[in-house]
Amino acid sequence: MRTLPLHIKTLCEIAHVSTSGYYKWLLSANKPENDHNDFLLIAKHFNKGKGRYGIRTIKMRLLSEGVVMNVKKIGRIKRKYGLFTRIRRKNPYKMIMKASLDHRTCENKLQRKFTQTVPFTVLSTDITYIPINHRFVYLSAIKDIASREIVAWSLGRHLEMSLVLETLDRLHGHPFLKTQTLQQTMIHSDQGFHYTNPYYIEKVKELHMTQSMSRKGNCIDNAPIESFFGHLKDDLDYKHCTSFEELHSRIEKYMQYYNHERRQWNLQKMTPVEYRNHLFAAK
């Protein structure tokens, strides 16, 4: 009489199967021709789907031909013969659109009215990238259209929401605003991801500003800040910077130079800060 290993007998009792049934299944499962015939059926549909069909799809297609096969068996045979389903990558544009569902655009209230005579009435903001050490650093800035003063800026290693929110915080901390408010101020931007973000919109409301946006794909609608970024990249020697800290220091010095020392012909040959004070004195 054949003596069964104790662990097999115990496992059969736990599974409520007979030992003879277990050995019958074992012999059947280990017959190469059985798996091979099933493999041919599975491979036919797998190849029809160009490697994209998964276990459930193959099972349904086999059923349509009158072949009944368990999903576990299909999965086992697929693994055994190396039939790995190609996983479809998520569409990055759909992911962005999904993330943008709560984002809101607003009308172009500025309408290219770039001739302003009262400081802190209309502000222009945007983000530009600066290449350094084979990567990008991002500069967010806010420009007063009337005086052309850069009233706030922030430099970041990453293009995150904190970059524009920090710029708004620095605007709120501008020395001039200690005695003034932004209740009559419009802030204009493009329709970039950051400026349609609910956090940015709420922050603008907290500062009592009105929000305006360029028309889609029309950079001229935000020409004042684009013009500044052009001057900065022409004047600033950023290509020889070897670290983020060095670039930050150079930009800080440039902002000081631009606001307090760089005279502009169209500002009656004054610097932006001088012209801002001149406009307030003329009120």
C-alpha positions as CSV (number, residue, x, y, z in Angstrom):
1,M,0.0,0.0,0.0
2,R,1.3,3.5,-0.9
3,T,2.2,5.7,2.0
4,L,1.4,9.4,1.5
5,P,3.6,12.1,2.9
6,L,2.0,13.4,6.0
7,H,1.9,17.1,4.8
8,I,0.2,16.2,1.5
9,K,-2.5,14.2,3.4
10,T,-3.0,17.0,5.9
11,L,-3.3,19.6,3.1
12,C,-5.8,17.5,1.2
13,E,-8.0,17.2,4.3
14,I,-7.9,21.0,4.8
15,A,-8.8,21.5,1.2
16,H,-11.6,18.9,1.4
17,V,-10.2,17.0,-1.6
18,S,-9.3,13.3,-2.0
19,T,-5.7,12.3,-2.2
20,S,-6.5,10.4,-5.4
21,G,-8.0,13.5,-6.9
22,Y,-4.9,15.5,-5.9
23,Y,-2.6,13.1,-7.7
24,K,-4.9,13.0,-10.8
25,W,-4.7,16.8,-11.0
26,L,-1.0,16.8,-10.4
27,L,-0.4,14.3,-13.3
28,S,-2.8,16.3,-15.6
29,A,-1.2,19.7,-14.8
30,N,2.3,18.4,-15.4
31,K,1.5,17.0,-18.9
32,P,3.3,19.3,-21.3
33,E,0.9,18.6,-24.1
34,N,-2.1,19.9,-22.1
35,D,-0.5,23.3,-21.3
36,H,0.8,23.5,-24.8
37,N,-2.5,23.0,-26.5
38,D,-4.1,25.6,-24.2
39,F,-1.2,27.9,-24.8
40,L,-1.8,27.7,-28.5
41,L,-5.4,28.8,-28.0
42,I,-4.4,31.6,-25.7
43,A,-1.5,32.8,-27.9
44,K,-3.8,33.0,-30.9
45,H,-6.0,35.7,-29.2
46,F,-3.0,37.3,-27.4
47,N,-1.3,37.9,-30.7
48,K,-4.5,39.1,-32.4
49,G,-4.6,41.8,-29.7
50,K,-0.9,42.6,-30.4
51,G,0.0,41.8,-26.8
52,R,-2.6,44.1,-25.3
53,Y,-5.2,41.5,-24.3
54,G,-5.4,40.7,-20.6
55,I,-6.7,37.6,-18.9
56,R,-10.4,38.6,-18.9
57,T,-10.4,39.7,-22.6
58,I,-8.8,36.4,-23.6
59,K,-11.3,34.4,-21.5
60,M,-14.2,36.2,-23.2
61,R,-12.7,35.6,-26.6
62,L,-12.3,31.9,-25.8
63,L,-15.9,31.7,-24.7
64,S,-17.0,33.2,-28.0
65,E,-15.4,30.1,-29.6
66,G,-17.0,27.7,-27.1
67,V,-13.8,27.2,-25.1
68,V,-14.3,27.3,-21.3
69,M,-11.1,28.1,-19.5
70,N,-10.5,29.5,-15.9
71,V,-8.9,32.9,-15.6
72,K,-6.4,31.5,-13.1
73,K,-5.3,28.9,-15.7
74,I,-5.0,31.5,-18.4
75,G,-2.9,33.7,-16.1
76,R,-0.7,30.7,-15.2
77,I,-0.1,29.7,-18.8
78,K,0.6,33.3,-19.8
79,R,3.3,33.5,-17.1
80,K,4.7,30.1,-18.0
81,Y,5.1,31.0,-21.7
82,G,6.1,34.6,-21.2
83,L,2.9,36.3,-22.6
84,F,3.1,39.6,-20.8
85,T,0.3,42.1,-21.5
86,R,1.5,45.5,-22.6
87,I,0.1,48.0,-20.2
88,R,-1.3,51.2,-21.8
89,R,0.4,54.3,-20.4
90,K,-1.7,57.0,-19.0
91,N,-2.2,59.9,-21.3
92,P,-0.4,62.9,-19.7
93,Y,-2.7,65.4,-21.4
94,K,-5.8,63.7,-20.0
95,M,-4.1,63.7,-16.5
96,I,-3.4,67.4,-16.8
97,M,-7.0,68.0,-17.9
98,K,-8.3,66.0,-15.0
99,A,-6.2,68.0,-12.6
100,S,-7.4,71.2,-14.2
101,L,-11.1,70.6,-13.7
102,D,-11.2,73.0,-10.8
103,H,-9.1,75.6,-12.6
104,R,-10.9,78.6,-13.9
105,T,-9.9,81.2,-16.5
106,C,-11.2,84.8,-16.5
107,E,-11.7,87.5,-19.1
108,N,-9.1,89.8,-20.4
109,K,-10.0,92.9,-18.5
110,L,-6.8,94.7,-19.3
111,Q,-7.3,94.6,-23.1
112,R,-3.7,95.8,-23.7
113,K,-4.2,99.1,-22.0
114,F,-0.5,99.3,-21.2
115,T,-0.5,103.1,-20.7
116,Q,-1.1,103.6,-17.0
117,T,-0.4,106.7,-14.9
118,V,-1.2,105.5,-11.4
119,P,1.3,103.0,-9.8
120,F,-0.2,99.8,-8.4
121,T,-3.3,100.1,-10.5
122,V,-2.3,97.4,-13.0
123,L,0.3,94.7,-12.4
124,S,1.6,92.1,-14.9
125,T,2.9,88.7,-13.8
126,D,4.4,85.6,-15.4
127,I,7.1,82.9,-15.0
128,T,10.2,82.5,-17.1
129,Y,12.8,79.7,-17.1
130,I,16.6,80.3,-16.8
131,P,18.9,77.4,-17.9
132,I,21.7,76.6,-15.4
133,N,23.9,73.5,-15.1
134,H,21.8,71.6,-17.7
135,R,18.6,72.2,-15.9
136,F,16.0,75.0,-15.5
137,V,15.4,77.4,-12.7
138,Y,12.2,79.3,-12.6
139,L,11.7,83.1,-12.0
140,S,8.3,84.4,-11.1
141,A,7.9,88.2,-11.2
142,I,5.3,90.9,-10.9
143,K,5.7,94.2,-12.8
144,D,3.9,97.5,-12.2
145,I,2.8,98.7,-15.6
146,A,2.7,102.4,-14.7
147,S,6.2,102.7,-13.2
148,R,7.7,99.5,-14.8
149,E,9.0,98.6,-11.3
150,I,9.4,95.0,-10.4
151,V,7.4,95.0,-7.3
152,A,7.9,91.3,-6.3
153,W,9.8,88.3,-7.5
154,S,10.7,84.8,-6.5
155,L,13.2,82.2,-7.8
156,G,12.5,78.5,-7.5
157,R,14.2,75.2,-8.4
158,H,10.8,73.6,-9.3
159,L,7.8,74.8,-11.1
160,E,5.4,74.5,-8.2
161,M,2.4,76.5,-6.9
162,S,4.5,77.7,-4.0
163,L,6.5,79.8,-6.5
164,V,3.7,82.1,-7.5
165,L,2.1,82.1,-4.1
166,E,5.4,83.3,-2.6
167,T,5.6,86.0,-5.2
168,L,2.1,87.3,-4.1
169,D,3.3,87.2,-0.5
170,R,6.2,89.4,-1.4
171,L,4.0,91.8,-3.3
172,H,1.9,92.1,-0.1
173,G,5.1,92.9,1.8
174,H,6.2,95.7,-0.6
175,P,7.3,98.8,1.4
176,F,4.8,101.0,-0.4
177,L,1.9,98.8,0.6
178,K,2.4,99.5,4.3
179,T,0.3,102.6,3.8
180,Q,-1.8,101.6,0.8
181,T,-4.0,98.7,-0.2
182,L,-4.5,96.7,-3.4
183,Q,-8.3,97.1,-3.5
184,Q,-8.1,99.1,-6.8
185,T,-5.4,96.8,-8.3
186,M,-5.7,94.5,-11.3
187,I,-3.2,91.7,-11.7
188,H,-2.9,90.4,-15.2
189,S,-1.4,87.0,-16.3
190,D,-1.6,84.4,-19.0
191,Q,-3.8,81.3,-18.7
192,G,-1.0,79.2,-17.3
193,F,-1.7,76.3,-15.0
194,H,-0.5,78.3,-11.9
195,Y,-2.8,81.3,-12.6
196,T,-5.9,79.3,-13.1
197,N,-5.3,77.3,-9.9
198,P,-7.9,77.7,-7.2
199,Y,-5.2,78.5,-4.6
200,Y,-3.9,81.4,-6.7
201,I,-7.4,82.7,-7.4
202,E,-8.2,82.6,-3.7
203,K,-5.0,84.3,-2.8
204,V,-5.7,87.2,-5.2
205,K,-9.1,87.6,-3.7
206,E,-7.6,87.7,-0.2
207,L,-5.5,90.6,-1.4
208,H,-8.6,92.3,-2.7
209,M,-7.2,92.4,-6.3
210,T,-9.1,91.9,-9.5
211,Q,-7.8,89.1,-11.8
212,S,-7.3,89.5,-15.6
213,M,-6.0,87.0,-18.1
214,S,-4.6,87.1,-21.6
215,R,-6.5,85.4,-24.4
216,K,-5.4,81.8,-25.0
217,G,-2.1,81.6,-27.0
218,N,-1.7,85.4,-27.2
219,C,1.5,86.4,-25.4
220,I,1.2,90.1,-26.6
221,D,-1.7,90.5,-24.2
222,N,1.0,90.3,-21.4
223,A,3.7,92.2,-23.2
224,P,5.0,94.3,-20.2
225,I,6.3,91.4,-18.2
226,E,7.6,89.5,-21.3
227,S,9.5,92.7,-22.2
228,F,11.2,92.7,-18.8
229,F,12.2,89.0,-19.0
230,G,13.8,89.8,-22.4
231,H,15.9,92.7,-20.9
232,L,16.8,90.5,-17.9
233,K,18.2,87.7,-20.1
234,D,20.0,90.2,-22.3
235,D,21.6,92.0,-19.4
236,L,22.2,89.2,-16.8
237,D,25.2,87.0,-17.1
238,Y,23.4,83.8,-15.9
239,K,25.2,81.4,-18.3
240,H,28.3,81.4,-16.0
241,C,26.4,80.7,-12.8
242,T,27.4,77.4,-11.3
243,S,24.8,77.1,-8.5
244,F,21.3,78.1,-7.6
245,E,22.6,80.4,-4.9
246,E,24.9,82.2,-7.2
247,L,22.1,82.8,-9.7
248,H,19.8,84.0,-6.9
249,S,22.4,86.5,-5.8
250,R,22.9,87.8,-9.4
251,I,19.2,88.2,-9.9
252,E,18.8,90.0,-6.6
253,K,21.5,92.5,-7.6
254,Y,19.9,92.9,-11.1
255,M,16.5,93.7,-9.6
256,Q,18.1,96.3,-7.4
257,Y,19.9,97.8,-10.5
258,Y,16.8,97.6,-12.7
259,N,14.5,99.3,-10.1
260,H,16.9,101.9,-8.7
261,E,19.6,102.6,-11.2
262,R,18.5,101.7,-14.8
263,R,17.1,104.8,-16.3
264,Q,14.6,104.5,-19.1
265,W,14.0,107.0,-21.9
266,N,10.2,106.5,-21.8
267,L,10.1,107.2,-18.1
268,Q,11.4,110.7,-18.6
269,K,14.9,109.3,-18.2
270,M,14.1,108.2,-14.6
271,T,14.5,104.8,-12.9
272,P,11.3,102.9,-12.2
273,V,11.3,103.8,-8.5
274,E,12.0,107.5,-9.3
275,Y,9.2,107.5,-11.8
276,R,6.8,105.8,-9.3
277,N,7.5,108.5,-6.8
278,H,7.2,111.2,-9.5
279,L,3.7,109.8,-10.5
280,F,2.5,109.9,-6.9
281,A,3.8,113.4,-6.4
282,A,2.0,114.5,-9.5
283,K,-1.4,113.2,-8.4
